[in-house]
Structure formats: C-alpha cells, structure tokens
C-alpha cells in the first residue's frame, strides 16, 4: 500500500471518528434538552398544582369567613342588644294618617336602596340584626359599597336574591341600583332591581317633605316600616368600619363595648322598636326587651 493511500485512509478514519464524536455530542445535547424539558414540564405541573391548591384553600377559607360573618350578624345575643340600648342611632321619621302597609296578610317592611350606597351599607347591618329577631334570613351575600363615594369600600351585605321568612312580618327588599358604573343612569350606576309601580309610589310620596326634611328627600336607603316609621339615610355613619373585614364587623357587633356595636345594635334596636309598633308588640319576648324599649326612644 502506498503512502498516499495510507494517508487517504487515515484521513477518512479521522473524519468518521469526528463525525461519530459529533453525533455523540448531539445525542448528549438531545438527552440534556429532553431531560431539561421533562424537568420543566414537571415544574410547571407542580407550580400549577400549588397555585390551584392555594386558590382552592383561599376560596374555602373565604367561604368559611363569609358563613361565619353571616351566622354572627344574624345571631347577636339579646344580652348584647340590651346592653347597647339606644347606642348612636338617630331618630326615625314618623308617618301619621297613612293606611297600614301590608303584604301576604302581614305588616310589611319595605327597603329600597343601592349596592353602591355607603349609607345603605351601614343600615343593612342594623336591619339584618333587627329582622333576625323576628325571622330568618337565607342566601345573604357580602359586598362593599362604591370605591369612589364617601366611606369608600364599606364592608356590607346585600339583600339582592336573599330570602327572609317570618310569621310576624313580610320583608320586601329592593336593591334598586348595583355597584356597577353606568354613565347613562341617573345615579351613575346600573339598575339592579326595578321597583314596582306601588313601590315607586311609596318612595316618591314618603321620601319627600313633609315626611322627611327637604334636604334628605329622595335619599337612599329608604325604609318604610308599615307606613308607621321611615328611615331615610342611615341612622349612623360607618366611619368606624374602615379597614375592617365583614367578619371583624360581625364579631364587633356582638361586643357591647365596641363602637361598632353601638352603631349597628343601637340602630337595630331602633328598627326593632318600630317593627314592634306594626306587629302589635309581637313577639312579646322581643318587644318587651330593654333593647326594644331603649330603641323606642328614637321613634
């Protein structure tokens, strides 16, 4: 074999060796990439699981918190209400000479308000406490008032799609406007529930002078308690609710020494006394309580 032939064969072997080495390196790179891809896929799955699991736990915790708040605000002890008495509640507006407001064969308490309204946000807490002494709520939902109004983002609940049963009275809630902005609406918020013609007539008639001061006319909330007493605007302002959660407010409402209880429970006692006037003081255990007697001082 000549020298030239040997050189060609050695060169060929070197090229083959180089190609084989390059192929091995490419195979290693593919294996590394496949391994890295598998690890990345596993990490994505793990992270997704953690996020989903965290969200699930957060949702469960939030649901439990809301359920606890609902249970607490609908079961404020009579001893707490008796201790608070009148609290900070302002005076209601009496209605004289009007026919009784009734529905379903029972006295009616009509509420007309709006979910964006901070004064409605305050009054709903008190209404819930008071009405829970005469019956049972179901399907209450917890919301916040408007973020752009006074007392922004006040924690509250809504009566929209809620239920209420009582053998003493009928409670008719109308959340007229939502908390969703609407520039075409007269209030700046979308209509949520349209009042009936009869409800609109009551609002127009009694939410005006001489039943309420001209400065308060047309305000939310409007609460007509059997055509005997009116609440126009809240009986207190929710200045003390800033930064609190629904659960914290509901818990504080059960502590007679708290400012929150003096606001909510004082107004609730006022509403209780007004309801007793339209139910002929039934049930006696509620209407003869010192809480109701103290609340009658606001009528």
Order of alpha helices (4+ residues) and beta strands (2+ residues): alpha-alpha-beta-beta-beta-alpha-beta-beta-beta-beta-beta-beta-alpha-beta-beta-alpha-alpha-alpha-alpha
